[in-house]
Amino acid sequence: MLTLLRNARLYSPEPRGLCDLLIADSRIAAIAAAGETLATGPGINEIDLHGRRVVPGLVDPLVHFLGGGGEGGFGTRTAELTLDEALRSGVTTLVGALGTDALTRTPANLIGKARELAAGGLSTYAYTGSYQLPPVTLTGSVNGDIVFIPDFIGVGEVAISDHRGSQPSWQELARLASEARTAGMLAGKSGIVFVHVGDADTRLEPLRDVARNTAIPLSQFYPTHINRTSALFEDGLRFAREGGRIDFTTSTTPELLADGEVPAAEAVDRVRHARIDLSRVSLSSDANASLPRFDAQGRFVGLEPGRLSSLFDTLGECLDLGLPLEQALPCASTHAADTLGLHRKGRLAAGQDADLLVLSDDAWHIDEVWALGKCVHGGHGSRR
């Protein structure tokens, strides 16, 4: 099937001006300046976007497909992600993780849910393992999961500097990273180690210890929640300067902000002003995870669920802070895709997957979501 999107004000994420996009099945076949002849004929579905902005579909490196939580007992478990919520969010590529609970939620459940969402039109992947070491797996090993299960692209989210983690030594982290790295090479995947960072004073030091004592580079790790506290944020800037990549969480609560969390949009803006390469920064929603609150003794006092829509909302907040759209967009699309080795995601160009958002002219709002060449949410524009 051929679809021609005419008169799109294209951000690829670089601004391209007014363009026409030809979509063949699930991929972008060609892009040309508006008015140039790409294709014509009765079999082509032509849609005029009338100059509305078109941007890449968002790539979210941390989503809890199965829900999260449970730190306050079974009554505090958060709900699974629904397909309808996912389709409305603007996120077209999602990576699922287990998180704290790898007992009542399993890798098999995670893969099943990933494939349910994929059947609805989205692109889904997952991490094997969870907060704790040794990791829970589907085949019996991390390298087996990454090599033999197409959905698994790495391991995570492994917890460091957090009282809910298994307090791994740098030797255990190095062994895990080596296993994931080698498996990724064999399978043609990133083999990334996605890392949950808590608010303990050790912060990112366990990852630096691995790099100091082994041949494994900092770039093998992909730490998230770096905006959790001001101290961790500053350590994250140092980590980025040292050659690492960092990820900021877009879901938050007033209580977390009052406790010192740096709002994700502000964190991106501060990275820019610190003259750190923004390609080292990404955003994730932590959707459907619990955002728990603990007292000074570490006792659970409450939670709220993360929201997938917070990723798109944070991009709007970045624009409010003065970031150009072409600088903000990659933080929620291109940078995560590159880190995760998803080479057909995060950009709009010939040969890339046709994942895109059509935005409103008069507000920061999604009019349409296209995933793998199909409009999965919103209208279809003005047909010829």
ZATINU-514764 format. One record per residue: x, y, z of N, C-alpha, C, O in turn. Coordinates in steps of 0.2 Angstrom, whole numbers, plus 5000, padded with zeros to 4 digits. Layout:
# ZATINU-514764
XYZXYZXYZXYZ...
This chain:
# ZATINU-514764
500449945000500050005000500450065000500950075004500350114996500650174995500250234998499650244997500550275003500250335005500650395004501250395006500350445002500750515001500450565005499950585005500950585010500750645015501050705011501650715011500550745010500750815006500750865011500350875016501250915010501250985013501350975021500951005025501850935023502050925030502550975031503050975028502551005037503051055039503551005043503350995049504050975040504350925043504950945047505350985046504950905053505550905057505850825057505450785059506450815055506650745054507050715059507250655058507350745065507050805068507350875066507050925068507850875061508050935059507450965055507150935051507351035055506851065051507051065043507551075041506551035040506551025032506151065028506151065022505751105032505251145028504651105026504551055028504251135021503651105018503851045014504251055009503650985015503850925012503250875010502750885014503350835006502950775004503250715006503850705005502950665010503250605012502850545008502250545008503250505005502950445002503050385007503650365008502550345009502550295013502350225009501850225006502850175009502650115006502650065012503150045015502050035013501849985018502150025025501750065027502649995028502850015035503350065035503550085040503650085029504250125029504150185025503750195020504650235026504650295022505050275015505650265016504750285010505050275003505450335001505950324998505150395002505550454999505250515002504650515005505650565003505450635005505650685000506250674998505250724998505450784993505150844995504650844999505350904993505050964994504350964991504250934986503950994995503250994993503151024986503451064984502750984982502551004975502950964970502750954964503550934972503950884968503550824967503150804972503550794961503150734960503550674963504050654960503250644968503550584971503150524968503550474966502550524967502150464965501450494963501150534967501150464958500450484957500050414954500450374952499450414955499050364952498450344956498450364962498050304954497450284957497550244963497050244968498050204964498250164970498550194975498750164980498650264975499050304980498550344984498150374982498550324991498150364995498450434997498950435001498150484995498550554996498150595001497550595001498550615006498250655012498650725012499250725012498250775012498550845013498550865020497950865023499150875023499150895030499150975031499150995036499151015025499051085026499551125030499351165034500151095029500651135033500751115040501151155044500351075043500451055050501151025051501450995047501451025057502051005059502050925059501550895062502550895056502650825057503350805060503850835058503350765065503950745069503950675070503450635069504550645071504650575072504250555078504050585083503950485078503650455083504150455089504750445088503850455095504350455101504550385103504250335101505150385105505450325107505550325115505950365117505250275119505250275126505650215128505450165128506250235131506650175133506450145140506850095142505950165143505750135150505050145151504750195152504650085150503950085151503850015154504049965153503350025160503249965163502549935161502049945163502649895155502049865152501549835157500949845156501849795162501449755166501149795173500949765177501349865173501249895179501849895183502349855182501849925189502349915194502149925201501549905202502549945205502349955212502249885216502649835215501949895222501849835226502349845232502349805237502649905233503049915238502749925245502949925250502049945244501649955250501149895251500649905254501249835248500849775248500449775241500449815237500049715241499749705234499249755232499149765226498949785237498449845235498749905232498449945230499449905232499749965229500049945222500449985220499949895219500149875212499849925207499249935208500249945203499949995197499649955192499849895191499249975188498949945182499349935176499849975175499249885172499549875166499449935161498949965161499849945156499749995151499249965146499249905144498750005144498249985139498450015132498850065132498249975127498449995120498150065119498450105115497550075121497250145119497650205122497750255119497850195128498350245131498950255127499250305126499250195125499850195122499750235115500250275113499250215111499150245105499050325105499250355100498750345110498650415111499250455113499250515113499750425116500250455119500750495114501150535116500850465108501350495104501950445104502450465100501950395108502550355109502450295104501950255105502850285099502750235094503250175095503150125092503750185099504250135100504350135108504550185111504150075111504150065118504650005120504649955117505050015126505449965128505149945135505149995140505049885137504749865143505249835148505749815146505049845154505449825160505049795165504449815166505349755170504949725175505049775181504549795184505649795183505749845189505849805195506149755196505449825201505549795207505349725208505649685211504749715205504449645206504549605200504249605195504949555202505149495197504849435200505049375197504449435204504149375207503449365205503249305202502949415205502249405203502249425196501749415192502749465193502749485186503449445183503949445187503349415177503949375175504149395168503749435164504749375166504949395159504449365154504349395148504149305155503649285150503049325150502749345144502749355155502249405155502449465151502049485148503049485152503249545149503249545142503049585138503549485139503549475132502849465129502649495124502449435133501749425131501349495130501049505125501449535135501149605134501549645129501149685125502149635128502449675122502149655116502049695111502049595115501749565109501049585108500749595102500649595113499949625113499949695111499549705106500449735113500449805111500749805104500449855100501149765102501449765095500849745090500849765084500449695092499849675088499349735087498949735082499349785091498949845090499349895086499049955085499949885083500249925079500849965081501149995077501049955087501649985090502249945089502249885088502849975090503449935090503749925097503749975101503749865099503949855106504549805107504649765103504949825112505549785114505549775122505049805125506049745124506049735132506749725134507149705130506849735141507449715144507349645148506749635151507749605148507749545152508049565159508349615160507849525164508049545171507649595174507049605172507849625180507449665184507949705189508549715187507649735194508049765199508649725202509249745202508449665203508949625207509449585203509249565197509949565206510449515203510449455208510449465214510549395206510549375199509949385195509349385198509949405189509349425185508849365183509149305182508249385183507749335181507749335173507849385170507749275170507749265163507249215161506949185164507149215154506649175151507049105149506749055150507649115146508049055144508449025149508748965148508549055155509049035160509649075160510049065165509749125155510349165156510149235152509749235147510549285154510449345150510649345143510349365139511249305142511449305135511049265131510949275125510749215134510249175130509649215128509349205123509349255133508749295131508949345126508549355121509549375126509649425121509749395114509549425109510149335114510249305108509649275104509549275098509249235108508749195106508049225106507649205102507949275110507249305110507249375107507549415109506949385101506949445097506749505101507049555100506349505105506049555109506649585114506649645115507049545117507549565122508149605118508449575114508249665120508749705117509349715122509849745120509249705128509749715134509449695140508949655140509749715146509549695152509449755157509749805156508949745161508749805165508049795168507749745167507849845172508249895174508549875181508249865186509249865180509649845186509649905191509849955189509549895197509549945202510249955206510549905208510450015206511050035210510850085214510450125213511250095220511150155224510450165227510150215227510150105228509450105230509250045235509549995234508950065240508850015245508449955243508349905246508049955237507649905234508049855230507849805228508649875228509049835224509449785228509349775234509849745225510249685228510949705230511349665232511049775230511749805232512249765228512749735231512249765221512749725218513449765218513549825219513949715218514649745218514849765211514549745206515449795210515649815204515749755200515749755193516049705203516249645199515549605197515549585191515049605200514449575198514149625192513849595187514149685193513949725187514349715181514149715175515049715182515449695176515349635173515349635167515149585177515049515174514349525170514349495164513849555173513249565169513349605163513049585157513749655163513849695157514249665152514049665146514749625154515049585149514649535145514649525139514249495149513749455146513249485141513149455136512949545143512549575139512849605133512549605127513449625134513849655128514049605123513949615117514249545125514449495120513849465117513849455111513249455121512649435118512349485112512149465107512449545114512249595109512649595103512349605097513249585103513649585097513449525093513449525087513349465096513149405093512449415089512349385084512049445093511349455090511249515086510649525083511749555085511649625082511149665085510749705082511249665092510849715096511249755100511849745100510949805104511449845108511749815114512249825116511349765117511549725123511649775129512149765133511249835129511349885134511149855141510749815142511449885146511249875153510949935155511249995157510249935156509849995158509849995165509649945168510050045168510150055176509650095179509650155177509350075184508950115189509450145194509750105197509450205195509850235200509450265205508950315204509550245211509150275217509550335220509950365217509250355226509550415229510050405234510250455238510350345235510950335239511550375237511550395232511950395242512550435241513050405236513450445233513050345235513450315230513350335223513750335218512750355221512450375215512750335209512550275209513150365205513450325199514050295200514350265195514350295206515050275207515050195205515650175203514550155206514650085204514850075197515150025195514550115193514650115186515350135184515750105180515550185187516250215186516750155188517350145185516650125194517050065196517150015191517749985190516649995187516649945182517149975177517649935174517050035175517450065169518250075172518650065167518350085178519050095180519350025181520050025180519049975182519349915183519249855178519549805178518949875172518849825167518949865160519049925160518849825155518849855148518149875146518049895140517649875150516949895148516849965149517049995154516650005144516650075144515950095147515450055148515950155150515350185153514750185148514150175150514850185142514350185137513950125136513450115133514250065140513850005140513250015145512749975144513250065149512750075154512250135152512550175149511650125153511150175152510750195158510250165159511050235162510750255169510150295168510150345164509550285172508950325171508850355178509150335183508350395179508150435185508650485187508750505193509050515182509650555184509350625187509750655190508750635186508550705188508150685195507750735197508250635198507950615204508050665210507650685214508650685211508850735216509350785212509650765207509450835215509950885213510650855213511050865208510850815218511550785219511650735213512150735210511150695212511250645207511250685200511650655196510850735199510850765193511550795191511850785186511850825196512550855195513050795194513550805190512950735197513350685196513250655189513750635186512650655187512450635180512850685175513050655169512850745176513250795171513950775171514250765165514250755176514950735176514950665172515450655168514550625173514550555170514450565162514850535159514050615160514050635153514650655150514850645145514950705154515650735152516150675151516650685147516050625155516550565155516450525150516850475149515950535146515750485140515150445141515050405136514850445146514250415147513550445144513650505142513050405144512350435142511950435149512050395153511450485149511050485155510350495152510150525147509850475157509150475155508750515160508850495166508350555159507950595164507150565163506950545158506850565169506250535170505650595169505750645173505150585165504750635164504150635168503750685170503950575171503350565176503650585182504150575185503250625186503350655192502750665196502250665194502850695202502250715207502550775210503150795211502050815213502250875217502650855223503050895225502550805226502950785232503650765230504150785233503750735224504450715222504850785220505350795222504450835217504750895215504950935222505450965222504550925227504650965233505250935237505550965240505350865235505950835238506550845235507050815237506550885229507150895226507250875219507850875216506750835216506850815210506850875205506550925206507350865200507350915195506850905189506950845186506450945187505950935182506350915176506850945174506050865172506450845166506550895161507150895158506150935159506250995155506751035157507251055153506751055163507251095166507951065166508451095165507950995167508550955167508950965160509550975159508450955155508750955148509051025147509551035144508651075149508851145148509551165151509951195148509651135157510251145161510851105158511351135158510751055155511251015151511451055145512051065144510951085142511151135136511551195138512051205135511351225144511751285146512451265149512851305149512551195151513151175153513651155148514151135149513351165142513751145135513951075135514551055133513551035137513650965137513250935130512650965129513550895126513250875120512550835122512450795126511950865119511350845121511250775118510750735120511650745113511550685111511650625116511550575115511950655122512050605128511450605132511550575138510950635131510350645135509750615132509650635126509350575135508650555133508150565138508350575144507550555136506950565141506550495141506550465136506350475147505950415147505350435152505450475156504750395151504150415155504150375161503850395166504450315162504350265167503650255168503350245174503250245162502550245162502350175166502650125166501750185170501450135174501850105179501650055183502450135180502850115186502550155192502150195191502650125198502450165204503050225205503650215205502750285207503250335209503150335217502750375220503550295221503350285228503750335232504250375230503450355238503750395243503850355249503450315251504450375252504750335258504850395263505150445261504850375269505050425274505750415276506150375272506050445281506750445282506950385284507550365284506550335287506750265289506650215283506750155284506450245277506350195271505750165271505650115267505250185275504550155275504150185270504150245269503750145267503350165261502750215264502450195269502650265261502050315263501550325257501050355259501650305251501250315246501550315239502150315238501050315234501350315227500850345222500250345223501150355216500650375210500950335204501550325204500550325199500850285193501150335188500950395188501650315185501950355179501550355173501050315173501550405169501150415163501550415157502050455156501350385152501650375146501650445142502050465139501050485143500950545140501450605142501450655139501750585148502250635151502850655146503150705147502950605142503550615137503350665132503750715131502750665129502550725125502450785128502650835126502150785134502050845138502750875140502750935140503250835142503950865143504250905137504550955138504150875131504350915125504050985125504451025123503450985126503151055126503351095131503451155130503551075137503851115142504551135140504751185142504951095137505551115134505551175129505951215130505051175125504851225121504751295125504951345123504351285130504151345134504851375137504851435139505351335138505951355141506451385136506951405137506251385130506551415124507051365120507351385116506951305121507351255117506951255110506351245110507351255105507051245098506851175097507051125100506251165094505951105093506451045090506450995093506951065086507451025083507951005088508250945087508051035094508451015099508050975104508350925107507450995106507050955111506850885108506950835112506650875102506350815099506850755100506650705102507550765098507950705098507950675105508150615106507850715111507950695117507350645119507450605123506850645115506250595116506150545110505650515109506750545106506650505100507350475098507550415099507750515094508350495091508850475096509150415094508950505101509550485106509350415109509850375110508750405111508650335114508650285109508950225110508450295103508450245097509250235096509350175095509650285095510350275094510650225100511050185098510550245106510850205112510550135112510950095113509950125110509650055110509850015104509649965103510150045099510350015092509650005088509649955084509150045089508550035085508650085079508450145079508950065074509250105068508750135064508850175060508150105064507550125059507050175063506550185061507250185069506850225073507150295075507750305074506650345077506950405079507050465074507250515076507050445068507150495063506650485057506350435056506550535053506150535047506550545041506750595039506650485037507050485031506950425027506650375030507150425021506950365017507350305020507850305022506950255020507150185023507050185030507050125033506850235034506650225041505950205042505550215037505750175047505050155049504650215049504850275051504050215046503550265045503150275052502550265052503550295057503250315063503250395064503850425064502750425065502750495065502150525068501550495069502150585070501650625074501450685069501850715067500850695068500550755065500350805071499850785075500550865072500450905077499950965075499950985069499550985080499151045079499551105077500151115079499251155074499551215072499551265078499951305079498951265082498851315087498951295094498851335099499251235095499351215102499851155102499951125097500151135108500551075108500151015109500050995115499950995104499350935104499450895098499650915093499350825099499450775094498750765090498250755093498750785084498150775080498150695077497650665077498750675075498750605072499350565074499950605075499350505075499950465077499950405071499450375070500550405068500650355063501150305065501750325067501050245065501550195067501550135062501050105060502150125060502350085054501850095048501650045045501750155046501450175040500650175041500350185036500450165047499650165048499450215053499850225058498950255051498650305056498350265062497750235060498650265068498350225073497950265078497650245083497950335077497650375082497450445078497950475075496850465079496650535076496450525069496250475067496250585066495950585059496550575054497050555056496350575048496750555042496850615038497050605032496750675040496850735036496350745030495850715031496550785025496050805020496250755014496750765011495850715012495950665007495850695000495350734999496250674995496150694988495650644985495550654979
